[in-house]
Each structure stands twice: as structure tokens, then as C-alpha cells.
């Protein structure tokens, strides 16, 4: 600034007013450019802070849904294993195959087994209530989380239906006719009926629907994690 003042004084003393005005305009432009650059730097820093916060949220979301994915994959395998058993049991009963009564007894003792995800945490709802959702600028990720939450709610609903069916229908049908400790059928005529076969088939329908919604949730998790990984990759390239 001292240098600028000295130059202005020299120009005035020498009567070079035209050059003085040109110099003054240049000095004003220089100051304006400096202020503009300062604003841009501030905006850039603010954007960087917001982006770092956004990426941090994405990583936390990714960690949670990847954990969910592991749980759901386990439930898919669990559900499918018992569903195959129950389909075999329905076939034994339908054919009235008494030679496989021991096998049927083992499977019937497993009718109380059911997969239970029971996810209580709601990622999307929590973000909306806290206002954190405004930080996430990738609308595809936000929409994916909303869809995933809907699937989680449906999973929990189907698991509740399965539990109610087990408690209200399966256990009353099994307990009087099966010695659970040995998985031994005590009253074959009560189990080799179309009514009992219908009960088993009803469970299979519930489990089939559960398998469908489990896999739909896995597809959404795969999509959202892919979008998050893309955001993280873009961030690393920017750095």
C-alpha cells in the first residue's frame, strides 16, 4: 500500500493526471479482483467442508447398510434352507408316505424356525427428523435409502405375520402330535392330513414372500453402495 501511495504522489507531482486516473482505475480493479478471489476462496473452503461432511455421512450409511447386507444374506440362506425342508414335508404328507415318518417328524419339529431381521433403526427417517438429509446432495442415494426403509418395514411386517402364524397355528397343531424332545410323531393320522399340509403350504407362501423382499432389499443395498462408492471415488479424484 505504501508503494501504491508513492506512485500516486509521483504521478500527481509530475502532472500526469491521465496516467494517474488510469493507474487509479487499475488499482481499483486490482482490489476488486483481490476481494473476488477472497470470496471465491471462502466459498471453496465452505464447499469443501460441506462435501467432507457429506462424504462422512455417506461412509456411515455405507457401513450400516453393508452390515445389514451381511445379516440379510444370512437370513436368506436360513429361510431358504427351512423352506426346502417344509416343501419336502408337504410332499411327504401329500403322498401319505408313512415310510418317511421319521424324516417328517424332524422337519415338523423345525416348523417353529423362522428368520427374523427385526431392523429397528430407520436411516432415512432419522436423517429427515435430524435435518441431516439436507446435507446429502445425491438425490439417488437419498431416494434409495427411502426405498430401502420401505423394504425393511415390509420385511418386519412379513416376519410378524410368520411369527403369528407359528404361534397361533403351528404350535397348536404340532404340540399334541409330536414328541419334540425326540422329534417323534405320536399321532400320525393327525399330521397326514390335507389340513396339516395346507398349514405347511401356508408357511411356505409366507417364506417365499420373505425371500422375495429380502432379495429386493439386497438389490437396493447394492445400488446405494455403488452410488456411495462413486461419490467417494469422485471426491478422491477431486483431491
C-alpha positions in Angstrom: 0.0 0.0 0.0 2.9 2.4 0.8 4.3 1.7 -2.7 0.9 2.5 -4.3 0.7 5.8 -2.4 4.2 6.8 -3.5 3.4 6.1 -7.2 0.2 8.2 -7.0 2.1 11.1 -5.4 4.8 11.0 -8.1 2.2 11.0 -10.9 0.3 13.9 -9.4 3.5 15.9 -8.9 4.5 15.3 -12.4 1.1 16.5 -13.6 0.4 13.2 -15.4 -3.3 13.1 -14.5 -4.3 10.8 -17.3 -1.8 8.2 -16.2 -2.9 8.8 -12.6 -6.6 8.1 -13.5 -5.6 5.0 -15.4 -3.4 3.9 -12.5 -6.3 4.6 -10.1 -8.7 2.5 -12.1 -6.1 -0.3 -12.3 -5.7 -0.1 -8.6 -9.4 -0.3 -8.0 -9.7 -3.3 -10.4 -6.8 -5.0 -8.6 -8.5 -4.5 -5.2 -11.8 -5.8 -6.6 -10.1 -8.9 -8.0 -8.5 -9.5 -4.7 -11.8 -9.2 -2.9 -13.4 -11.5 -5.5 -10.6 -14.1 -5.1 -11.1 -13.9 -1.3 -14.8 -14.6 -1.7 -14.2 -17.5 -4.0 -11.6 -18.9 -1.7 -14.1 -18.7 1.2 -16.8 -20.3 -0.9 -14.4 -23.0 -2.0 -13.4 -23.7 1.6 -17.1 -23.8 2.7 -17.9 -26.2 -0.2 -15.0 -28.4 0.9 -16.3 -28.5 4.5 -19.8 -29.4 3.3 -18.5 -32.0 0.9 -16.3 -33.6 3.6 -19.3 -33.7 5.9 -21.4 -35.2 3.1 -18.8 -37.9 2.4 -18.6 -38.7 6.1 -22.4 -39.3 6.2 -22.2 -41.5 3.1 -19.5 -43.6 4.8 -21.5 -44.0 7.9 -24.5 -45.0 5.8 -22.4 -47.4 3.8 -21.1 -49.1 6.9 -24.6 -49.6 8.3 -26.2 -51.0 5.1 -23.2 -53.2 4.4 -23.7 -54.7 7.9 -27.4 -55.1 7.1 -26.5 -56.8 3.8 -24.5 -59.4 5.7 -27.4 -60.0 8.1 -29.9 -60.3 5.3 -27.7 -62.7 3.3 -27.7 -64.9 6.4 -31.4 -64.7 6.7 -31.9 -65.6 3.0 -29.9 -68.7 3.4 -31.6 -69.6 6.7 -35.1 -69.0 5.3 -34.3 -71.0 2.1 -32.9 -74.0 4.0 -36.1 -74.4 6.1 -38.4 -73.6 3.1 -36.9 -76.5 1.2 -37.4 -78.8 4.2 -41.1 -77.7 4.5 -41.7 -78.2 0.8 -40.4 -81.8 1.3 -42.6 -82.3 4.3 -45.7 -81.1 2.3 -44.8 -83.6 -0.4 -44.5 -86.5 2.2 -47.9 -85.6 3.7 -49.5 -85.2 0.3 -48.3 -88.6 -0.8 -49.2 -90.1 2.6 -45.7 -91.7 2.7 -45.5 -93.3 6.1 -42.1 -94.8 5.3 -40.7 -91.3 5.8 -42.4 -90.6 9.1 -39.1 -90.2 11.0 -37.9 -87.6 8.4 -41.3 -85.9 8.7 -41.0 -85.8 12.5 -37.7 -84.0 12.2 -39.0 -81.5 9.7 -42.2 -80.9 11.7 -40.1 -80.1 14.8 -38.4 -77.4 12.7 -41.7 -75.7 11.8 -41.1 -73.2 14.6 -37.9 -72.0 13.0 -38.2 -68.6 11.2 -35.9 -65.8 10.0 -36.1 -62.5 11.9 -34.3 -59.4 10.7 -36.1 -57.1 13.2 -34.3 -53.9 12.0 -35.4 -51.1 14.3 -33.2 -48.3 13.1 -34.6 -46.2 10.3 -31.8 -44.5 8.4 -34.0 -42.3 6.2 -36.4 -41.3 8.9 -33.6 -40.4 11.3 -31.9 -38.2 8.7 -35.2 -36.4 7.9 -36.0 -35.8 11.5 -32.5 -34.5 12.3 -32.3 -32.4 9.1 -29.2 -34.4 8.0 -30.9 -35.3 4.8 -30.4 -31.7 3.5 -26.6 -32.3 3.6 -26.9 -35.2 1.1 -26.9 -33.7 -2.4 -27.1 -37.0 -4.3 -30.9 -37.5 -4.6 -30.5 -41.0 -6.0 -28.8 -42.1 -2.7 -31.5 -40.4 -0.6 -34.3 -42.0 -2.7 -32.5 -45.4 -2.4 -32.4 -45.1 1.3 -36.1 -44.2 1.4 -36.9 -47.3 -0.7 -34.7 -49.4 1.5 -36.5 -48.3 4.6 -39.8 -49.2 3.0 -38.4 -52.7 2.3 -37.2 -53.0 5.9 -40.7 -52.1 7.1 -42.2 -54.8 4.8 -39.7 -57.3 6.0 -40.6 -56.7 9.6 -44.3 -57.0 8.7 -43.8 -60.3 6.9 -41.7 -61.6 9.9 -44.5 -60.6 12.2 -47.0 -62.5 10.1 -44.7 -65.5 10.1 -44.4 -65.3 13.9 -48.2 -65.0 14.4 -48.8 -68.0 12.1 -46.3 -70.0 14.1 -47.7 -69.1 17.5 -51.4 -69.3 16.6 -51.4 -72.3 14.2 -48.2 -74.2 14.0 -47.5 -74.8 17.7 -51.2 -75.8 18.5 -51.0 -78.3 15.5 -47.6 -79.7 16.4 -47.6 -80.0 20.2 -50.3 -82.6 20.7 -49.0 -84.8 17.9 -45.2 -84.7 18.2 -42.8 -85.5 21.0 -40.4 -82.6 20.5 -37.5 -84.0 22.5 -37.1 -86.9 20.1 -38.8 -85.3 17.1 -41.1 -88.4 17.1 -44.6 -88.3 15.7 -47.0 -89.7 18.2 -50.3 -89.3 16.2 -49.5 -89.8 12.5 -53.2 -89.6 11.5 -53.3 -86.0 12.8 -50.4 -84.9 10.6 -51.0 -86.9 7.5 -54.0 -84.8 6.6 -54.7 -82.1 4.0 -55.3 -79.6 6.8 -51.8 -80.1 8.1 -50.4 -80.0 4.5 -52.3 -76.7 4.0 -50.7 -75.3 7.1 -47.2 -76.2 5.9 -48.0 -74.8 2.4 -49.2 -71.5 4.0 -45.9 -71.2 5.8 -44.1 -71.8 2.6 -46.1 -69.0 1.0 -45.0 -66.6 3.8 -41.4 -67.7 3.5 -41.5 -67.3 -0.3 -42.7 -63.7 0.1 -39.9 -63.1 2.7 -37.3 -64.4 0.3 -38.6 -62.1 -2.4 -38.5 -59.0 -0.2 -35.1 -60.0 1.3 -33.6 -60.0 -2.2 -35.3 -56.8 -3.2 -33.6 -55.2 -0.1 -30.3 -56.6 -1.2 -30.7 -55.2 -4.7 -31.3 -51.7 -3.2 -28.4 -52.0 -0.9 -26.2 -53.0 -3.9 -27.4 -49.9 -5.8 -26.9 -47.5 -2.9 -23.4 -48.7 -2.0 -22.5 -48.4 -5.7 -23.7 -44.8 -5.7 -21.8 -44.1 -2.5 -18.6 -45.6 -3.8 -18.9 -43.4 -6.9 -19.2 -40.3 -4.7 -16.1 -41.4 -2.8 -14.2 -42.0 -6.0 -15.2 -38.6 -7.4 -14.1 -37.0 -4.1 -10.7 -38.7 -4.2 -10.2 -37.6 -7.8 -11.0 -34.1 -6.9 -8.4 -34.1 -4.2 
